[in-house]
Amino acid sequence: MSEHGGPAGADGVDGGRGHAYDVGQMHDVPGAKGGESHASTRPHLLAAGATGARCLESVLDAGQGQHLSKDVLWRFMTGGLSAAEMRSVFGHLLRGCASCRAQAREVWNIPLPAAIPPVSKDAAAATVPRPAGALETAGQPVSTLTNASRHPLSPPQAQGPLNAPVFDATSRPEATPVADAGSPNEAAYDPVLDRVFSRIALEEAGIEVARRHADELFEELMHHPPARQQLLVHNSARFRDRMLCERLLAASHDEGFREPAMSQQLARIAVAVAERVADAFPETTLESSAPAQSDALAGLRARAWAQLGNALRIGSDLEGAATAFRSAEALLAANPRLGLLDKARVFDLKSSLCRDRRQFAEAARLLDRVITIYRRLDLPNLMGRALAQKGLLVFSTRDVEGSMVLLRRALELIDPHEDPRWYLIVRHNLIWALVDDGKPREAFALLFHTRPLYLKMGDRMNLLRLRWLEGHVAQGLHRLEQAEAAFREVRDAFVELGIEYDAALVSLDLAAVFAQQGRTTEMRELAEEMLVFFEAHQILPEAMAALLVFCNAARMEQAGLALVQEVAAFLKQARNAPDLRFAPRR
Amino acid sequence: MSAPNTSAAESSLEHFLKSVRPRMKTLFAHFQVPPQDTEDIVQQALLALLYQRQEIRDPEAWLMGTLRNKCLLYWRERRRKLYDAVDAAALEVMAEPMAPEQEGADVRRDLEMAIERLPERCRALLSLRYSHGYEPPELAKRLGYSPTSISKTTNRCLAALTRELAHLAMTGLGRKKTQ
């Protein structure tokens, strides 16, 4: 394997440009001895002190007429040598060897020195990076070092090393290698593609079998208690299975919606499996596919840690979640060639943690990266999901208008047939935002068309959320009797299911209806019921404190709509931020 | 039951690979990635496709997007190596205590001349780096750049310096002035 990660056994693909480059790949240039040889040149920039330079110089000193080959020059300019080799080649060029200069001019397609005008500082200024926040301006080409178009063999729109975006920050054309030095024709890729395709076909054949096997392992694992599961994963080689890890991650994700504790347990096992698979990696992988497999495993580990972080977040262990995400991010940093989908998954889950910690700017930045990745990979469904999450994030910052724009864009991208759950989530959030934005009629119309989706999903939680939303829309339309009926129904169901927090929130919605109607007696009764229920159940201390403020005011028949809304808003925020403190305005 | 399914999956994959092959070759040729270096790129992308196929709606679009991105990353890594080499070489020159006086003066003059030809902001940044040994975080603080963007800024300045040094190396302009 080369130092840049090329696969072993790829040598000879393009004839003389063998894969494993040896710095001794220098050739004799006829007449060089009589001309400007190394011995006759002055000391060069990098000769002293550099190990690679000493290595190169020993070859040069021995041969006297030896110079850099086209291949070496090409590899130098495209970063294909080791650091020491690059320094030594650079030193050799600066030494002023006429033969190598001529060679380099040819390989890099550089015009003769006479054609080189001085650099214009004004034009060059356009290429200068500016401090953060400053805008870049379009620049003029400043160096004729790099006039690619002059060479008849240079590809018209080549995207190689010398005119790539970073090197060419202001569309300055760079030297383009001539075809025989660096531009392979399309046929040269056939042998490589044949090799990879045959390996992938083998992998594909085994993948279905591996999935079924993973399902069996998963079922087997689930029959044991959590401690035993960990033991099995650590001690039994059978459970060092990548597909099993994928299966555990999917299961942990699904459980996050239903049972956070189970989601955490599955994520912990997934992390253990991923780490064990990575430990066993060199023994179980063919050498030829090692680099790609290594990156894929790093991606799997990163996703496993991120899933654990997400499960901990859902269980309100924000510190534990942050620690798990640090492990995931360390893997991303250590493996820059990691797949974009793996990166997007980690950023996506991390953004939820940032949102819960009220780090809204960081959450938005991460979601923007996720959206960019999905756009680049042309994955509209996933892009729609990310936009929906950003919509929710923006909603948290009270920017209802901005939230609705994002949610509508998300709806355009999510396919309701392919991803009905997400489609419904986005519609639900959009309807809620429309009511909050004072557009209950629009919300009502959208709800009418969305109701069949809730019914199709069918599960009780979705139907309760539909009923809650119906109450919210009815309240927006001032149909307070309908709203009251809906809120009572939902509240009773949440109490029955033991979902205390949502019960508190819907109780406050009901209190708001009473406040709008001036029904202080009913509000007092409701407050008494709430107090009895929430004192008997565990609820966040700060949320309880806020509820007590409301209950006390209701007992004294002093709880107005403003106080109800204030307490409800606090409860929504405090749900994911237990450190928040309630401070009533009056 | 499983055999027909597997063979169907295989033929579907075979068909898919056959259909994307011309586009892949065109893409690699367009990016001028040496054939021997494409093996990892293709394999990694196709493995990811296999393992995450359920999440991918349009495999061809996804694959081409992924490959394009990997080609860009490939060249980015290569460029970084070039800039790192130039940076390390320049730091060595400026820190070299053992070189003979005339030799040291020549190479330093080459470097200074190259830096002189750069735009003002790059001159300031590289002078601080090579004359005073500032590390990127110190450069960010001193020059008012954001700490998160300083490495990108330094890379751009190194890119500019590389071009100028290559220019000097090719033309011998620096030498002519000193001789």
Chai-1 contact restraints between the chains, C-beta under 6 A:
chainA,res_idxA,chainB,res_idxB,connection_type,confidence,min_distance_angstrom,max_distance_angstrom,comment,restraint_id
A,G5,B,D40,contact,1.0,0.0,6.0,A-B,restraint_1
A,G6,B,Q36,contact,1.0,0.0,6.0,A-B,restraint_2
A,G6,B,D37,contact,1.0,0.0,6.0,A-B,restraint_3
A,P7,B,E39,contact,1.0,0.0,6.0,A-B,restraint_4
A,P7,B,D40,contact,1.0,0.0,6.0,A-B,restraint_5
A,A10,B,Q36,contact,1.0,0.0,6.0,A-B,restraint_6
A,A10,B,E39,contact,1.0,0.0,6.0,A-B,restraint_7
A,V13,B,P35,contact,1.0,0.0,6.0,A-B,restraint_8
A,V13,B,Q36,contact,1.0,0.0,6.0,A-B,restraint_9
A,D14,B,P35,contact,1.0,0.0,6.0,A-B,restraint_10
A,H19,B,Q36,contact,1.0,0.0,6.0,A-B,restraint_11
A,P43,B,E103,contact,1.0,0.0,6.0,A-B,restraint_12
A,L45,B,V93,contact,1.0,0.0,6.0,A-B,restraint_13
A,L45,B,V107,contact,1.0,0.0,6.0,A-B,restraint_14
A,L45,B,D110,contact,1.0,0.0,6.0,A-B,restraint_15
A,L46,B,A89,contact,1.0,0.0,6.0,A-B,restraint_16
A,A48,B,E96,contact,1.0,0.0,6.0,A-B,restraint_17
A,A48,B,A99,contact,1.0,0.0,6.0,A-B,restraint_18
A,G49,B,E92,contact,1.0,0.0,6.0,A-B,restraint_19
A,G49,B,E96,contact,1.0,0.0,6.0,A-B,restraint_20
A,T78,B,R78,contact,1.0,0.0,6.0,A-B,restraint_21
A,G79,B,R78,contact,1.0,0.0,6.0,A-B,restraint_22
A,G79,B,R79,contact,1.0,0.0,6.0,A-B,restraint_23
A,G79,B,K81,contact,1.0,0.0,6.0,A-B,restraint_24
A,G79,B,L82,contact,1.0,0.0,6.0,A-B,restraint_25
A,A83,B,A85,contact,1.0,0.0,6.0,A-B,restraint_26
A,M86,B,A85,contact,1.0,0.0,6.0,A-B,restraint_27
A,R87,B,A85,contact,1.0,0.0,6.0,A-B,restraint_28
A,R87,B,A89,contact,1.0,0.0,6.0,A-B,restraint_29
A,F90,B,A89,contact,1.0,0.0,6.0,A-B,restraint_30
A,L93,B,A169,contact,1.0,0.0,6.0,A-B,restraint_31
A,L94,B,A169,contact,1.0,0.0,6.0,A-B,restraint_32
A,G96,B,G172,contact,1.0,0.0,6.0,A-B,restraint_33
A,G96,B,R175,contact,1.0,0.0,6.0,A-B,restraint_34
A,R101,B,M170,contact,1.0,0.0,6.0,A-B,restraint_35
A,I110,B,M170,contact,1.0,0.0,6.0,A-B,restraint_36
A,P113,B,T171,contact,1.0,0.0,6.0,A-B,restraint_37
A,I116,B,T171,contact,1.0,0.0,6.0,A-B,restraint_38
A,V119,B,R117,contact,1.0,0.0,6.0,A-B,restraint_39
A,A124,B,P119,contact,1.0,0.0,6.0,A-B,restraint_40
A,A125,B,P119,contact,1.0,0.0,6.0,A-B,restraint_41
A,V128,B,P119,contact,1.0,0.0,6.0,A-B,restraint_42
A,V128,B,R121,contact,1.0,0.0,6.0,A-B,restraint_43
A,V128,B,C122,contact,1.0,0.0,6.0,A-B,restraint_44
A,P129,B,T153,contact,1.0,0.0,6.0,A-B,restraint_45
A,P129,B,R156,contact,1.0,0.0,6.0,A-B,restraint_46
A,P131,B,G144,contact,1.0,0.0,6.0,A-B,restraint_47
A,P131,B,Y145,contact,1.0,0.0,6.0,A-B,restraint_48
A,A132,B,S146,contact,1.0,0.0,6.0,A-B,restraint_49
A,A132,B,S149,contact,1.0,0.0,6.0,A-B,restraint_50
A,L145,B,H167,contact,1.0,0.0,6.0,A-B,restraint_51
A,A158,B,Q32,contact,1.0,0.0,6.0,A-B,restraint_52
A,Q159,B,H30,contact,1.0,0.0,6.0,A-B,restraint_53
A,Q159,B,F31,contact,1.0,0.0,6.0,A-B,restraint_54
A,G160,B,Q32,contact,1.0,0.0,6.0,A-B,restraint_55
A,P161,B,W75,contact,1.0,0.0,6.0,A-B,restraint_56
A,P161,B,R78,contact,1.0,0.0,6.0,A-B,restraint_57
A,A164,B,W75,contact,1.0,0.0,6.0,A-B,restraint_58
A,F167,B,R79,contact,1.0,0.0,6.0,A-B,restraint_59
A,F167,B,A159,contact,1.0,0.0,6.0,A-B,restraint_60
A,A169,B,R156,contact,1.0,0.0,6.0,A-B,restraint_61
A,S183,B,Q32,contact,1.0,0.0,6.0,A-B,restraint_62
A,P184,B,P35,contact,1.0,0.0,6.0,A-B,restraint_63
A,E186,B,K25,contact,1.0,0.0,6.0,A-B,restraint_64
A,E186,B,A29,contact,1.0,0.0,6.0,A-B,restraint_65
A,A188,B,P35,contact,1.0,0.0,6.0,A-B,restraint_66
A,Y189,B,K25,contact,1.0,0.0,6.0,A-B,restraint_67
A,Y189,B,F28,contact,1.0,0.0,6.0,A-B,restraint_68
A,Y189,B,P35,contact,1.0,0.0,6.0,A-B,restraint_69
A,V192,B,P35,contact,1.0,0.0,6.0,A-B,restraint_70
A,V192,B,T38,contact,1.0,0.0,6.0,A-B,restraint_71
A,V192,B,E39,contact,1.0,0.0,6.0,A-B,restraint_72
A,V196,B,E39,contact,1.0,0.0,6.0,A-B,restraint_73
A,V196,B,V42,contact,1.0,0.0,6.0,A-B,restraint_74
A,V196,B,Q43,contact,1.0,0.0,6.0,A-B,restraint_75
A,F197,B,L17,contact,1.0,0.0,6.0,A-B,restraint_76
A,I200,B,L46,contact,1.0,0.0,6.0,A-B,restraint_77
A,E204,B,L13,contact,1.0,0.0,6.0,A-B,restraint_78
A,E204,B,L50,contact,1.0,0.0,6.0,A-B,restraint_79
A,A205,B,E10,contact,1.0,0.0,6.0,A-B,restraint_80
A,I207,B,L50,contact,1.0,0.0,6.0,A-B,restraint_81
A,E208,B,T6,contact,1.0,0.0,6.0,A-B,restraint_82
A,S289,B,Q43,contact,1.0,0.0,6.0,A-B,restraint_83
A,P291,B,D40,contact,1.0,0.0,6.0,A-B,restraint_84
A,A292,B,D40,contact,1.0,0.0,6.0,A-B,restraint_85
A,A292,B,Q43,contact,1.0,0.0,6.0,A-B,restraint_86
A,A292,B,Q44,contact,1.0,0.0,6.0,A-B,restraint_87
A,A292,B,L47,contact,1.0,0.0,6.0,A-B,restraint_88
A,D295,B,Q44,contact,1.0,0.0,6.0,A-B,restraint_89
A,A296,B,L47,contact,1.0,0.0,6.0,A-B,restraint_90
A,G339,B,A48,contact,1.0,0.0,6.0,A-B,restraint_91
A,L341,B,Q52,contact,1.0,0.0,6.0,A-B,restraint_92
A,R376,B,G65,contact,1.0,0.0,6.0,A-B,restraint_93
A,L377,B,W62,contact,1.0,0.0,6.0,A-B,restraint_94
A,L377,B,G65,contact,1.0,0.0,6.0,A-B,restraint_95
A,D378,B,A61,contact,1.0,0.0,6.0,A-B,restraint_96
A,D378,B,G65,contact,1.0,0.0,6.0,A-B,restraint_97
A,N381,B,R57,contact,1.0,0.0,6.0,A-B,restraint_98
